[in-house]
Amino acid sequence: MKKFSLLLISLVCVCALSAVPIRILHTNDTHGIYQAQNTKSGDHIGGYINLEHHLSHARSSAARSIYVDAGDQQTGSIFASMTHNGAIGGAVIEVFNLLGLDASTFGNHEFDQSFANTIKLTELADYPFVSTNLRTKQDKPFGQNPYKIIALDSLKIGIMGLTLVELPEKVKRENISELNILPYKKAIDEYIDYVDANSDLVILLTHLGIEADSLLAANLDNRIDLIIGGHSHVNIEEPWQVNGIYIASAGSHNMLLGQLDIEVLNDRIASLKTTQIPLWQPKEQADTRLANFVTTLADSIQISMGKTIARIPEDWKPDKFKETAVSKWVANSLLAEYKKPYKPDIAIINNGGIRKFIPAGDVTLGDMHELLPFSNYVVLFSCYGKDLLKMDEYNRKNAVDKPYDIVQTAGLKEAVQDCPGGHGHSKKVWEVNNRALEPDTKYRVVSHDYIVGQWDKYLGFEPFDVQETGDLILEAMIKQLILQFGKK
């Protein structure tokens, strides 16, 4: 009997010391990319149907697993801009419901449409949007889930979610006017004792950017085991370790599925192995609810959006930080569209609002929706010549430091003028509509509401005499595209 008792105790000790395996599958910044993309080799990669295939395979070969997403599910495709189940982007939520997502956090693009639309997205989701640092004006956790504890057999995984504190600089401010954003560590400290006490593994699901993730990890303790992050669109092939905390991320645009095989022992990660799974299209695709849903909507999109409406003579390749052919075209076309009814002197846009590369050749209606995916409305405002000079200085600095995307103008240019007296000397001067800019003269600008709402970020001066047109910039650009390049 004594020998049996000792054997029993030994077995209990061995079990207590056994590491428990868990497979964590993760995505981030998928941006509504619903279809597989062609590669130069002729293969196809990405999209929701391929994600489901690889996700199912990864789940089937693991004893226990969870699937999480680090935000920015929305904005970037027509699929994400459709109204479905009463919400713009509702089709994306339906996809993640069908994928069996266990938890997500809010990216900035979840707030692109309106506050009411964001709330509707959370209501449609079968999974929680975990938000530890976003609060309502009533000091309630936004989305009602400051953390989530998932139990898998004896293993409990605690998940906390963070959204970047710079959110007011990334979206229209009225879209988040009902929210307060807590500093990251303050928000974590409010819940970490409870989450840690009730979990074997604690994950921060963040949409902050890789640099902010690293800085945050340096200021945390070992109650946090892992950060799965988004926003920077970085593919981390081998998780970083900062202050003993692992940091992982899986690229962007629905091209990769991150896989972390972890063994948990004594409330810590005993071992970790990572695999980045490219979402290649399999030889045979399963007939699933998700596949049928995505295919049906894709066919509908092709019918309504696949028609060629124009043919452009050069590549349109966006760049947030410099002038491009497409940024010049958008600014000049905006000025041309509103010249007659409103008589603006110049046009100003932000380069970061242009999102899709369109090669020279045919352009479809769908291309234009993906080129300009944001619901930005055309507005006019006034400023002085000295404000425009200040804006130029401000953007030259931004072009070097790259804290923000820069603005593109039309109607405003820097010209070379001969100095009086000749002798071959010249000087640079600013011109508005080929006339010298006067610092104290008032000028009229055509732009859009995002620029006006973020004037301190893009302009460096506050606009006045703001006039709303009610026109979507997308619709204005489609009209100009057909006018300039439409098939005759």
PLY file of the C-alpha trace (Angstrom):
ply
format ascii 1.0
element vertex 488
property float x
property float y
property float z
element edge 487
property int vertex1
property int vertex2
end_header
0.00 0.00 0.00
2.86 2.34 0.87
4.56 1.58 -2.46
1.30 2.28 -4.28
0.92 5.63 -2.48
4.47 6.63 -3.40
3.84 5.64 -7.03
0.63 7.66 -7.05
2.41 10.69 -5.63
5.17 10.31 -8.22
2.64 10.15 -11.03
0.90 13.27 -9.73
4.25 15.11 -9.58
5.12 14.04 -13.13
1.74 15.24 -14.39
2.17 18.53 -12.57
5.52 19.02 -14.26
4.27 18.09 -17.76
4.14 20.96 -20.23
0.78 21.50 -21.92
0.88 22.16 -25.69
-1.21 24.87 -27.37
-1.20 26.00 -31.01
-1.95 29.69 -31.50
-2.96 30.66 -35.02
-2.98 34.36 -35.84
-3.54 36.96 -38.55
-3.47 40.75 -38.68
-4.15 43.57 -41.14
-6.14 41.37 -43.54
-7.92 44.46 -44.96
-10.82 42.68 -46.61
-8.63 40.86 -49.16
-11.20 38.30 -50.20
-9.70 36.74 -53.33
-6.44 34.95 -54.05
-3.83 37.09 -55.79
-1.90 36.02 -58.89
1.87 35.63 -58.62
4.48 35.97 -61.37
4.86 32.19 -61.38
1.16 31.76 -62.11
0.30 30.47 -58.64
-2.42 31.97 -56.45
-2.01 33.08 -52.85
-4.17 34.67 -50.17
-7.84 35.36 -49.74
-10.43 34.02 -47.34
-11.00 30.64 -48.97
-7.30 29.78 -48.85
-7.12 31.05 -45.27
-9.91 28.68 -44.29
-8.13 25.74 -45.93
-4.82 26.31 -44.14
-6.53 27.19 -40.87
-8.51 23.94 -40.93
-5.38 21.93 -41.66
-3.44 23.60 -38.84
-6.28 23.00 -36.37
-6.67 19.36 -37.32
-3.05 18.56 -36.50
-3.03 20.15 -33.03
-4.33 18.76 -29.75
-5.70 22.18 -28.82
-5.65 25.51 -30.64
-7.06 29.02 -30.77
-7.25 31.51 -33.62
-6.87 35.26 -32.95
-6.64 38.39 -35.11
-4.77 41.63 -34.33
-7.10 44.09 -36.07
-7.64 45.97 -39.33
-9.98 43.38 -40.73
-11.69 46.24 -42.57
-10.92 48.66 -45.45
-8.96 47.76 -48.54
-11.38 46.02 -50.90
-14.87 46.30 -52.36
-15.81 43.26 -50.29
-15.06 45.30 -47.15
-16.88 48.41 -48.42
-20.17 46.61 -49.10
-23.15 46.92 -46.77
-24.05 43.48 -45.43
-26.41 42.72 -42.56
-26.84 46.45 -41.98
-23.16 47.39 -41.66
-20.43 48.50 -44.04
-17.92 45.68 -43.74
-20.52 43.27 -42.41
-19.45 40.67 -44.99
-15.95 40.65 -43.46
-17.42 39.94 -40.02
-19.46 37.10 -41.52
-16.26 35.58 -42.91
-14.48 35.66 -39.54
-17.58 34.17 -37.92
-17.37 31.28 -40.39
-13.62 30.95 -39.73
-14.37 30.42 -36.05
-12.25 33.33 -34.84
-11.82 33.18 -31.06
-10.92 36.84 -30.45
-9.85 40.04 -32.17
-8.90 43.54 -31.19
-9.83 46.84 -32.80
-7.54 48.21 -35.50
-7.86 51.82 -36.62
-9.65 50.76 -39.81
-12.51 49.28 -37.81
-13.45 52.95 -37.19
-13.25 54.21 -40.79
-16.99 54.54 -41.44
-18.75 55.85 -38.33
-19.03 55.12 -34.63
-22.47 53.58 -35.16
-21.06 51.33 -37.88
-18.27 50.12 -35.58
-20.82 49.24 -32.92
-22.85 47.34 -35.51
-19.76 45.36 -36.54
-19.21 44.26 -32.94
-22.87 43.24 -32.69
-22.59 41.09 -35.83
-19.45 39.31 -34.59
-19.76 35.92 -32.91
-16.31 36.55 -31.42
-15.30 39.28 -28.96
-13.41 42.41 -29.95
-11.20 42.49 -26.87
-10.40 46.07 -25.92
-8.53 46.82 -22.71
-7.73 50.49 -23.36
-10.76 51.86 -25.25
-13.43 53.30 -22.97
-16.81 54.93 -23.52
-17.52 58.38 -22.10
-19.30 56.53 -19.28
-15.95 54.83 -18.48
-17.21 51.44 -19.64
-14.99 49.13 -21.73
-15.84 49.70 -25.39
-17.26 46.50 -26.84
-17.82 45.17 -23.29
-14.75 42.88 -23.39
-11.67 44.32 -21.64
-10.29 40.76 -21.60
-11.26 37.22 -22.59
-10.32 33.98 -20.86
-10.52 30.89 -23.05
-10.51 27.46 -21.39
-9.16 24.49 -23.36
-9.26 21.39 -21.16
-7.18 22.29 -18.14
-5.37 25.13 -19.97
-6.66 28.70 -19.66
-5.55 31.47 -22.02
-6.08 35.09 -21.03
-6.34 37.63 -23.84
-6.14 41.41 -23.49
-6.49 43.86 -26.38
-4.90 47.24 -27.12
-5.55 49.80 -29.86
-3.03 52.51 -30.71
-3.29 55.74 -28.70
-2.74 57.66 -31.96
-6.20 56.55 -33.13
-7.47 60.19 -33.36
-4.74 60.83 -35.96
-5.72 57.81 -38.07
-9.49 58.21 -38.50
-12.07 60.97 -38.66
-12.23 62.33 -35.16
-16.02 62.34 -35.08
-15.88 58.56 -35.57
-14.26 58.13 -32.15
-15.55 61.19 -30.32
-17.45 58.90 -27.93
-14.27 57.15 -26.80
-11.46 57.75 -24.35
-8.15 55.99 -24.99
-6.14 54.88 -21.96
-2.33 54.63 -21.99
-1.32 51.03 -22.61
0.27 50.17 -19.28
-2.43 51.91 -17.27
-5.07 49.85 -19.03
-3.13 46.61 -18.56
-2.49 47.29 -14.87
-6.22 47.62 -14.26
-6.93 44.01 -15.24
-3.67 42.06 -15.25
-3.87 40.76 -11.67
-7.22 39.09 -12.32
-6.35 37.83 -15.80
-3.01 36.40 -14.66
-4.54 34.72 -11.60
-7.13 33.01 -13.80
-4.91 32.08 -16.76
-1.95 29.84 -17.54
-0.89 31.97 -20.52
-1.51 35.71 -21.03
-1.55 37.19 -24.55
-1.66 40.85 -25.52
-3.49 41.20 -28.82
-2.35 44.62 -30.03
-2.81 47.02 -32.91
-0.03 49.47 -32.06
2.80 48.83 -34.51
5.93 46.80 -33.95
7.97 49.64 -32.43
5.29 50.42 -29.87
4.96 46.69 -29.08
8.68 46.52 -28.34
8.65 49.63 -26.16
5.63 48.33 -24.27
7.21 44.92 -23.68
10.26 46.61 -22.15
8.00 48.13 -19.49
5.96 45.04 -18.60
6.65 42.12 -16.27
6.50 38.36 -16.68
2.76 38.18 -16.14
2.54 38.90 -19.88
3.83 35.98 -21.96
3.20 36.94 -25.58
2.32 39.93 -27.77
0.61 39.26 -31.11
0.62 42.56 -32.96
-0.62 44.37 -36.04
-0.56 47.78 -37.73
3.04 47.77 -39.05
2.34 45.05 -41.66
5.53 43.29 -40.54
6.17 39.59 -40.98
8.22 38.35 -38.02
9.56 34.96 -39.07
11.05 34.20 -35.64
9.30 35.87 -32.68
11.29 38.62 -31.05
11.97 38.52 -27.34
11.93 41.79 -25.43
12.24 41.69 -21.65
11.39 37.99 -21.76
8.15 38.60 -23.70
7.68 37.10 -27.16
6.41 39.35 -29.99
4.82 37.89 -33.14
3.18 39.29 -36.28
2.09 37.76 -39.60
2.55 40.32 -42.36
-0.59 41.77 -43.94
-3.25 41.57 -46.63
-4.27 37.98 -45.96
-1.12 36.39 -47.39
0.11 34.54 -44.28
-1.22 32.58 -41.34
0.98 32.74 -38.27
1.36 29.57 -36.23
2.91 29.42 -32.75
3.36 26.00 -31.14
3.81 26.63 -27.45
4.32 24.43 -24.42
3.04 25.96 -21.18
4.58 24.94 -17.87
4.06 26.55 -14.47
2.28 29.60 -15.88
5.07 30.35 -18.36
6.10 29.50 -21.93
8.45 26.53 -21.66
9.08 26.29 -25.41
7.94 28.05 -28.57
8.19 27.11 -32.23
6.89 29.33 -35.00
5.74 28.66 -38.55
4.63 31.25 -41.10
2.17 29.56 -43.45
1.84 31.12 -46.94
-1.81 30.91 -48.01
-1.21 29.08 -51.28
-4.25 27.86 -53.15
-4.67 24.07 -52.83
-5.20 21.84 -55.85
-8.75 21.13 -54.70
-10.91 23.46 -52.65
-13.51 22.21 -50.22
-17.17 23.07 -50.71
-17.81 24.98 -47.47
-20.25 27.62 -46.27
-17.45 30.16 -46.32
-16.37 29.26 -49.85
-19.95 29.53 -51.10
-20.48 32.85 -49.30
-17.27 34.44 -50.62
-17.73 33.09 -54.15
-21.32 34.34 -54.34
-20.34 37.85 -53.25
-17.26 37.86 -55.49
-19.43 36.97 -58.50
-21.84 39.78 -57.60
-18.94 42.22 -57.27
-17.57 41.17 -60.64
-20.91 41.83 -62.32
-21.36 45.27 -60.78
-17.74 46.41 -60.47
-15.85 44.48 -63.14
-16.81 46.67 -66.08
-13.95 48.65 -67.65
-14.71 52.36 -67.49
-11.40 53.88 -68.67
-7.87 53.20 -69.81
-4.97 55.01 -68.14
-1.67 55.71 -69.97
0.74 55.06 -67.08
1.06 53.04 -63.90
-0.67 54.46 -60.83
1.53 53.41 -57.93
0.69 55.05 -54.59
3.32 56.20 -52.11
2.45 57.83 -48.79
5.64 59.82 -48.61
6.23 61.29 -52.04
4.52 62.74 -55.10
3.44 60.14 -57.66
1.57 60.07 -60.95
-1.61 58.99 -59.20
-1.39 61.54 -56.36
-0.90 64.32 -58.92
-3.83 63.02 -60.95
-6.18 62.92 -57.95
-5.26 66.45 -56.81
-5.48 67.95 -60.31
-8.74 66.14 -61.02
-10.27 67.32 -57.76
-9.40 70.91 -58.68
-10.81 70.46 -62.19
-14.06 68.89 -60.96
-14.90 71.76 -58.60
-13.34 74.68 -60.51
-16.54 75.79 -62.16
-19.11 75.50 -59.34
-16.91 76.61 -56.41
-13.90 78.41 -57.97
-11.18 77.00 -55.67
-7.61 78.20 -56.15
-5.88 74.98 -55.16
-6.60 71.37 -54.18
-5.05 69.44 -51.29
-5.24 65.68 -50.65
-3.30 63.28 -48.43
-1.23 60.68 -50.28
-2.05 58.03 -47.70
-5.69 57.99 -48.81
-4.67 56.41 -52.14
-4.41 52.67 -51.61
-4.24 50.52 -54.74
-1.63 50.04 -57.45
-3.31 50.14 -60.87
-1.08 49.28 -63.85
-1.34 51.19 -67.12
-4.32 49.96 -69.12
-7.91 49.15 -68.29
-9.46 50.52 -65.08
-12.67 49.10 -63.65
-15.17 50.62 -61.29
-13.90 48.16 -58.72
-10.35 49.43 -59.15
-11.49 52.94 -58.30
-13.33 51.76 -55.17
-10.15 50.09 -54.01
-7.93 53.01 -55.04
-9.97 55.36 -52.82
-11.57 53.06 -50.21
-12.40 55.67 -47.56
-15.74 57.44 -47.21
-14.22 60.92 -47.49
-16.46 63.82 -48.50
-15.36 66.81 -50.56
-15.17 70.09 -48.63
-13.86 73.57 -49.32
-12.13 75.90 -46.90
-10.14 79.14 -46.80
-6.61 79.93 -45.71
-3.97 82.64 -46.25
-0.90 82.48 -48.43
1.31 82.38 -45.36
-0.59 79.28 -44.21
0.31 77.53 -47.45
3.98 78.38 -46.94
3.75 76.94 -43.44
2.13 73.80 -44.83
4.95 73.30 -47.32
7.58 73.58 -44.59
5.60 71.20 -42.43
5.33 68.59 -45.18
8.99 68.84 -46.17
9.81 67.85 -42.61
7.27 65.02 -42.72
8.76 63.74 -45.98
12.10 63.31 -44.17
10.94 62.13 -40.76
7.93 60.18 -42.11
5.72 60.43 -39.06
2.73 60.91 -41.38
1.91 60.63 -45.04
2.38 63.94 -46.87
-0.09 66.07 -48.81
-0.28 66.53 -52.57
-1.41 69.87 -54.01
-2.67 71.12 -57.35
-2.68 74.80 -58.37
0.18 75.57 -56.00
3.74 75.27 -57.27
7.28 76.45 -56.69
8.63 78.30 -59.72
11.95 79.87 -60.75
11.86 83.61 -61.43
14.61 85.81 -62.91
15.89 88.46 -60.52
15.58 92.14 -61.52
18.75 93.35 -63.21
19.47 90.01 -64.81
23.07 88.79 -64.69
21.71 85.26 -64.87
20.47 85.25 -61.26
17.13 83.69 -60.34
15.12 82.89 -57.24
12.44 80.41 -56.26
8.96 81.77 -55.70
5.59 80.22 -54.92
2.76 80.62 -57.39
-0.98 80.04 -57.18
-2.50 79.57 -60.62
0.69 80.96 -62.19
0.57 84.15 -60.10
2.92 84.98 -57.26
1.60 83.81 -53.91
0.70 86.70 -51.60
1.16 85.86 -47.87
-1.82 87.97 -46.74
-4.17 87.00 -49.57
-7.01 84.61 -48.78
-7.19 81.51 -50.97
-9.92 78.94 -51.43
-9.02 75.24 -51.17
-10.90 72.13 -52.27
-10.07 69.05 -50.19
-11.98 66.48 -48.12
-13.27 66.15 -44.59
-10.46 63.92 -43.33
-7.87 66.59 -44.11
-9.98 69.24 -42.39
-10.51 67.03 -39.34
-6.77 66.28 -39.16
-5.52 69.78 -40.03
-2.93 69.74 -37.25
-1.45 66.57 -38.74
-1.44 67.49 -42.44
-1.69 71.27 -42.79
-0.12 72.86 -39.76
-2.84 75.56 -39.82
-6.54 75.54 -38.99
-8.87 75.98 -41.98
-11.74 78.47 -41.80
-14.93 79.13 -43.79
-15.37 75.36 -44.18
-18.06 74.40 -46.70
-19.37 70.86 -47.12
-20.46 69.65 -50.57
-21.95 66.29 -49.58
-20.03 64.65 -52.45
-17.85 61.58 -51.97
-14.37 62.16 -53.37
-14.61 58.69 -54.91
-17.63 59.69 -56.99
-15.91 62.90 -58.11
-12.82 60.95 -59.20
-14.87 58.39 -61.12
-16.50 61.22 -63.06
-13.11 62.74 -63.87
-11.61 59.38 -64.82
-14.36 58.75 -67.37
-14.12 62.32 -68.63
-10.36 62.16 -69.13
-9.68 58.53 -70.01
-13.05 56.94 -70.75
-13.33 54.81 -73.84
-14.68 56.83 -76.74
0 1
1 2
2 3
3 4
4 5
5 6
6 7
7 8
8 9
9 10
10 11
11 12
12 13
13 14
14 15
15 16
16 17
17 18
18 19
19 20
20 21
21 22
22 23
23 24
24 25
25 26
26 27
27 28
28 29
29 30
30 31
31 32
32 33
33 34
34 35
35 36
36 37
37 38
38 39
39 40
40 41
41 42
42 43
43 44
44 45
45 46
46 47
47 48
48 49
49 50
50 51
51 52
52 53
53 54
54 55
55 56
56 57
57 58
58 59
59 60
60 61
61 62
62 63
63 64
64 65
65 66
66 67
67 68
68 69
69 70
70 71
71 72
72 73
73 74
74 75
75 76
76 77
77 78
78 79
79 80
80 81
81 82
82 83
83 84
84 85
85 86
86 87
87 88
88 89
89 90
90 91
91 92
92 93
93 94
94 95
95 96
96 97
97 98
98 99
99 100
100 101
101 102
102 103
103 104
104 105
105 106
106 107
107 108
108 109
109 110
110 111
111 112
112 113
113 114
114 115
115 116
116 117
117 118
118 119
119 120
120 121
121 122
122 123
123 124
124 125
125 126
126 127
127 128
128 129
129 130
130 131
131 132
132 133
133 134
134 135
135 136
136 137
137 138
138 139
139 140
140 141
141 142
142 143
143 144
144 145
145 146
146 147
147 148
148 149
149 150
150 151
151 152
152 153
153 154
154 155
155 156
156 157
157 158
158 159
159 160
160 161
161 162
162 163
163 164
164 165
165 166
166 167
167 168
168 169
169 170
170 171
171 172
172 173
173 174
174 175
175 176
176 177
177 178
178 179
179 180
180 181
181 182
182 183
183 184
184 185
185 186
186 187
187 188
188 189
189 190
190 191
191 192
192 193
193 194
194 195
195 196
196 197
197 198
198 199
199 200
200 201
201 202
202 203
203 204
204 205
205 206
206 207
207 208
208 209
209 210
210 211
211 212
212 213
213 214
214 215
215 216
216 217
217 218
218 219
219 220
220 221
221 222
222 223
223 224
224 225
225 226
226 227
227 228
228 229
229 230
230 231
231 232
232 233
233 234
234 235
235 236
236 237
237 238
238 239
239 240
240 241
241 242
242 243
243 244
244 245
245 246
246 247
247 248
248 249
249 250
250 251
251 252
252 253
253 254
254 255
255 256
256 257
257 258
258 259
259 260
260 261
261 262
262 263
263 264
264 265
265 266
266 267
267 268
268 269
269 270
270 271
271 272
272 273
273 274
274 275
275 276
276 277
277 278
278 279
279 280
280 281
281 282
282 283
283 284
284 285
285 286
286 287
287 288
288 289
289 290
290 291
291 292
292 293
293 294
294 295
295 296
296 297
297 298
298 299
299 300
300 301
301 302
302 303
303 304
304 305
305 306
306 307
307 308
308 309
309 310
310 311
311 312
312 313
313 314
314 315
315 316
316 317
317 318
318 319
319 320
320 321
321 322
322 323
323 324
324 325
325 326
326 327
327 328
328 329
329 330
330 331
331 332
332 333
333 334
334 335
335 336
336 337
337 338
338 339
339 340
340 341
341 342
342 343
343 344
344 345
345 346
346 347
347 348
348 349
349 350
350 351
351 352
352 353
353 354
354 355
355 356
356 357
357 358
358 359
359 360
360 361
361 362
362 363
363 364
364 365
365 366
366 367
367 368
368 369
369 370
370 371
371 372
372 373
373 374
374 375
375 376
376 377
377 378
378 379
379 380
380 381
381 382
382 383
383 384
384 385
385 386
386 387
387 388
388 389
389 390
390 391
391 392
392 393
393 394
394 395
395 396
396 397
397 398
398 399
399 400
400 401
401 402
402 403
403 404
404 405
405 406
406 407
407 408
408 409
409 410
410 411
411 412
412 413
413 414
414 415
415 416
416 417
417 418
418 419
419 420
420 421
421 422
422 423
423 424
424 425
425 426
426 427
427 428
428 429
429 430
430 431
431 432
432 433
433 434
434 435
435 436
436 437
437 438
438 439
439 440
440 441
441 442
442 443
443 444
444 445
445 446
446 447
447 448
448 449
449 450
450 451
451 452
452 453
453 454
454 455
455 456
456 457
457 458
458 459
459 460
460 461
461 462
462 463
463 464
464 465
465 466
466 467
467 468
468 469
469 470
470 471
471 472
472 473
473 474
474 475
475 476
476 477
477 478
478 479
479 480
480 481
481 482
482 483
483 484
484 485
485 486
486 487
